[in-house]
Amino acid sequence: MSIRILTGVAAAIAFCSFAAHAQHTDRSATNYDTPVGELTVRSGQPGPRAYAPPPPFAQLSGGKGYISEADAQAYDLLANDFIHADDNRDGRISQAEYARWASTPR
């Protein structure tokens, strides 16, 4: 047998041995035995954030007739959706655009 085959077999055995030590208690955590003790790896997504309802247009616009991208930073959801709320892509959200955006379910 060649060295490459033996190396491949050794690597496969080591991998299978390591995988056999993994204990799956649930889908979000896995435990591994290591030379210095047990290692637990947890994974998952954070839960959804709760947001207050959209603030009034006048509050975000500061008395202007539009909401700028800087103004939108005061409400995370609008800042995240600014390009979608700005229907005519003029860099400003009008009161009508804001009303349409605010009425869209999230």
N, C-alpha and C positions, 0 to 999 in steps of 0.2 A: 504494500500500500504506500501511496505517496504521502508526503508530509502534509500536503493541502487537504487530502481526505481526512487524515487523522486530526488535523486542526479543526476542520469543519465538524467532525463528529464530537470532538471535545467541547466545542462551542455550543453545539446543540444540547449536549448533556448538561452543561453548566446552565444554559437558559432554562431547560426543563426543570432542573433542580431548584433554581431560583423561583420559577413560577409556581412550583409545587408548595413552596413555603408561604406563598401569599394566601391570606385568609380573608375571604370575602364575607363580611358580616352584613353589609348592605351595599347598595349601589354607590353610595357617596363616600365610603371610607374603605380603605384596604390596608392591611397590616403586613409588614415584611420583617422577617428576622434578619438582622444585620450583625456583623461581628461586635458592634458596640451596644447592641440592644435592639428592641423592637422599634420600627419606624411606622407611623400611621400617616397615610396620605388621604386627605379629605378633599373632595371637589364638589362643585355645585354652583348654582346661580343664586345671587341674592334675591330676596323677595321683591315684589314691585313696591316702588315708593308711593306714598300717598301724597297727592297734591291737592291744594285748596282749589276751589273753582276759579276760573279766569277772573282777574280783577277788572274793574270797569275800564273802558277805553280811555276816559279822561285821566285816570290815575297813571296809566302807562305813558300816555302821550304828553303829559305835563302841560296840558292846555293848548298844545299845538293841534293841528288838524290831522296829524299822522303819528305813527310810531316808527322811530328809526331802529336800526339794528342794535344800537347802543341802549335805547329805551327798552327793547325787548329783553335785555339781560336781567331785568327785574323779575321776570317770570320764566323759570327754566323751560317749561314746555313750549312757550312761544319762541324763546331764543333757539331752541332745538328745531322748531318747525318754521323758522322765519322765512326761508326761501319758498316754502309751500303756502304760507299765509299771504305772501306778497304775490297775488295772482298776476298782476301786470308787470312784475319784475322791474319796478322803478326804484327799488331800494327803500321803499316806505310802505307801511301798512296803513291803509285808509280805514275809516270807521266801518265802512261796508265790508272791506276785506276782513277786518278783525271780527265783526259780527258773524260772518260766514265761517271763519276759522273756529271761533268759540263755540259755535253750535254743532260742530262736528264731534261725534262721540270719540272718546279716547279709550 
